């Protein structure tokens, strides 16, 4: 991913920071599931993609929250102060010495990495020899209802493509980790209309990293997408988040 794309991602998430906790309910639900799977840790913990820090401060007394978006970190500092050390940095080039952490945690963030192998190698590098990691990562199959609607119309989806769980599991293997547990977690968000659904993706900063893809859809295209969208029996628009949840040991 080019530097300008990463800067764009950081800018979008920064703009979403002040309202993020109010609109990211499904992200909170998924993070709670990841937290429930992590081992208790009395040592030094790193949270990659910490966002507003609401989960970071639950990780222990000696924790670092890292995020690419300065706006998210400013929100975290305002909310939680010195309960964690807050760092603005890139997950693909972690600014730490080898063997710095007893545990790494990340929820709904690693999909923004340049390379699954690169970020996994970085996590492996900064973990102590007996360290462990709990990671929750969106994978292919997320937003499949929206992809289906675009496909029905013969349109290119205005979404970031997700890697498969196999891609991530291969990266884990190549990075030297021992895979202790793996699971697929699916959470479904529900909307009364397509505009609200698309807005939910945009408002949290998670729209396509391509600026051209973020141009507003025409009313004609919105109406066509809405008609093509596979509704549930109640007539609601559903949006699935499909995530790989892994626990790793170095």
C-alpha positions in Angstrom: 0.0 0.0 0.0 1.4 3.3 -1.0 2.3 5.8 1.7 -0.4 8.2 0.4 -3.0 5.5 0.9 -1.9 4.9 4.4 -2.0 8.6 5.1 -5.5 8.7 3.6 -6.6 5.8 5.9 -5.2 7.6 8.9 -7.0 10.8 8.0 -10.4 9.0 7.5 -10.1 7.2 10.8 -9.0 10.4 12.6 -12.1 12.2 11.3 -14.3 9.3 12.6 -12.7 9.3 16.1 -15.1 11.6 18.0 -18.2 9.6 16.9 -16.5 6.2 16.6 -17.6 4.8 20.0 -21.2 5.8 19.3 -21.4 4.1 15.9 -19.0 1.1 16.1 -21.3 -1.2 18.1 -20.5 -4.3 16.0 -16.8 -3.6 16.3 -17.2 -3.5 20.1 -19.0 -6.8 20.0 -16.3 -8.4 18.0 -13.5 -7.0 20.2 -15.3 -8.3 23.3 -15.2 -11.8 21.7 -11.5 -11.5 21.0 -10.9 -10.2 24.6 -12.7 -13.3 26.0 -10.2 -15.6 24.1 -7.0 -13.9 25.3 -4.9 -15.2 28.0 -4.6 -13.2 31.2 -1.3 -11.3 31.1 0.5 -9.5 34.0 3.3 -8.4 31.7 3.6 -5.8 28.9 0.9 -5.8 26.3 0.6 -4.1 22.9 -2.7 -3.3 21.3 -2.3 -2.8 17.5 -5.0 -0.6 16.0 -6.2 0.6 19.4 -8.7 3.2 18.0 -10.2 5.2 20.9 -8.6 2.9 23.5 -11.7 1.5 25.2 -10.4 -2.0 24.8 -6.7 -1.1 25.3 -7.2 -0.2 29.0 -8.8 -3.6 29.7 -5.6 -5.4 28.7 -3.6 -4.7 31.8 -1.7 -2.2 33.8 1.3 -2.0 31.5 -0.1 -1.6 28.0 0.7 0.3 24.8 -2.0 1.4 22.4 -0.7 1.9 18.8 -2.7 3.4 16.0 -2.0 5.0 12.6 -4.7 7.6 13.1 -3.7 10.5 15.3 -7.3 11.5 15.9 -8.0 8.1 17.4 -5.0 8.5 19.8 -6.1 12.0 20.8 -9.5 10.6 21.7 -7.9 7.8 23.6 -5.6 10.2 25.5 -8.6 12.4 26.4 -10.7 9.5 27.6 -8.0 7.4 29.4 -5.0 9.6 29.9 -2.0 7.7 31.3 -3.8 4.4 31.7 -1.8 3.4 28.6 1.1 4.6 26.5 -0.3 5.9 23.2 1.8 5.7 20.1 1.2 6.9 16.5 2.9 4.3 14.3 2.5 1.9 11.4 1.8 -1.8 12.3 4.1 -2.9 9.4 7.1 -1.2 11.0 6.6 -1.4 14.8 8.8 1.1 16.6 10.0 -1.4 19.3 13.0 -3.5 20.0 12.8 -7.2 19.6 11.3 -9.1 22.6 9.5 -6.1 24.0 6.1 -7.5 24.8 4.6 -10.4 26.7 1.4 -10.2 24.6 0.0 -8.6 21.5 -3.7 -8.0 21.0 -5.5 -6.7 17.9 -9.1 -6.5 16.8 -10.4 -5.4 13.4 -7.2 -3.6 12.4 -4.7 -5.9 10.7 -6.6 -5.9 7.4 -5.1 -2.5 6.8 -1.5 -3.9 6.7 0.5 -3.8 3.5 1.2 -7.5 3.8 0.0 -10.3 6.2 3.4 -11.8 6.3 5.1 -8.4 7.1 2.7 -7.6 10.0 2.9 -11.1 11.4 6.7 -11.0 11.3 6.6 -7.7 13.1 4.3 -9.1 15.8 6.6 -12.1 16.1 9.7 -9.9 16.4 8.4 -7.7 19.2 7.1 -10.6 21.3 9.2 -12.1 24.0 10.3 -15.8 23.5 7.3 -16.9 25.6 4.9 -14.3 24.3 1.4 -14.9 22.8 -1.0 -13.0 20.6 -4.8 -12.8 20.2 -5.8 -11.4 16.8 -9.2 -10.9 15.2 -9.1 -10.1 11.5 -11.9 -9.5 8.9 -11.6 -11.9 6.1 -13.1 -12.8 2.7 -16.8 -13.3 3.1 -17.4 -10.1 5.0 -20.1 -7.9 3.4 -21.0 -10.8 1.1 -24.6 -9.5 0.8 -23.3 -6.1 -0.5 -20.9 -7.9 -2.9 -23.8 -10.0 -4.1 -25.8 -6.9 -4.9 -23.0 -5.3 -6.8 -22.4 -8.5 -8.7 -26.1 -8.8 -9.7 -25.8 -5.3 -11.3 -22.5 -6.1 -13.0 -20.8 -3.3 -11.0 -17.4 -3.4 -9.4 -17.8 -3.2 -5.6 -16.7 0.0 -4.0 -15.2 -1.9 -1.1 -11.7 -3.0 0.1 -11.1 -6.6 -0.9 -10.4 -8.8 2.1 -7.8 -11.7 2.2 -9.0 -15.2 3.0 -8.4 -17.0 6.3 -6.0 -19.2 4.4 -3.9 -16.2 3.4 -3.7 -15.2 7.1 -3.0 -18.7 8.3 -0.2 -19.1 5.8 1.3 -15.8 7.0 1.1 -17.0 10.6 2.9 -20.2 9.6 5.6 -18.4 7.6 6.2 -16.0 10.5 7.2 -18.7 12.9 4.2 -18.7 15.2 2.6 -21.8 16.8 -1.2 -21.6 16.1 -3.0 -22.6 19.3 -6.6 -21.9 18.4 -8.5 -20.7 15.4 -12.1 -19.9 14.8 -14.3 -18.0 12.4 -16.6 -15.4 14.1 -19.5 -13.9 12.2 -21.5 -10.9 13.5 -24.4 -9.4 11.6 -25.5 -5.8 11.5 -29.1 -5.0 10.6 -30.4 -1.9 8.7 -33.8 -0.7 7.5 -32.3 0.7 4.3 -29.3 0.6 2.1 -28.2 4.2 2.7 -28.0 3.5 6.5 -25.9 0.4 5.7 -23.5 2.2 3.5 -23.3 5.1 5.9 -22.3 2.7 8.7 -19.3 1.6 6.7 -18.3 5.2 5.8 -18.8 6.8 9.2 -16.4 4.5 11.0 -13.7 5.3 8.4 -13.7 1.8 6.9 -14.8 2.6 3.3 -12.6 1.8 0.4 -9.0 3.1 0.5 -9.5 4.3 -3.1 -10.8 7.9 -3.1 -12.5 7.3 -6.5 -14.5 4.5 -4.9 -15.7 6.8 -2.2 -17.5 9.2 -4.5 -21.2 9.3 -3.7 -23.4 6.8 -5.6 -26.0 8.2 -7.9 -29.7 7.9 -6.8 -30.2 5.5 -9.8 -27.3 3.2 -8.6 -28.5 3.3 -5.0 -32.0 2.3 -6.1 -30.7 -0.5 -8.2 -28.4 -1.8 -5.4 -31.3 -1.6 -3.0 -33.5 -3.6 -5.3 -30.7 -6.2 -5.8 -29.8 -6.5 -2.2 -30.8 -9.9 -0.6 -33.1 -9.0 2.3 -34.1 -11.3 5.2 -37.6 -12.5 5.8 -38.4 -9.3 7.8 -37.3 -7.1 4.9 -34.2 -5.9 6.6 -30.8 -5.3 5.1 -28.2 -7.5 6.8 -24.4 -7.0 6.7 -22.1 -9.8 7.8 -18.7 -9.2 9.4 -16.7 -12.5 9.0 -13.5 -12.6 11.0 -10.7 -15.0 11.7 -9.9 -15.2 15.5 -6.6 -16.8 16.4 -4.5 -17.3 19.5 -0.8 -17.7 18.8 2.4 -18.5 20.7 5.9 -17.6 19.8 
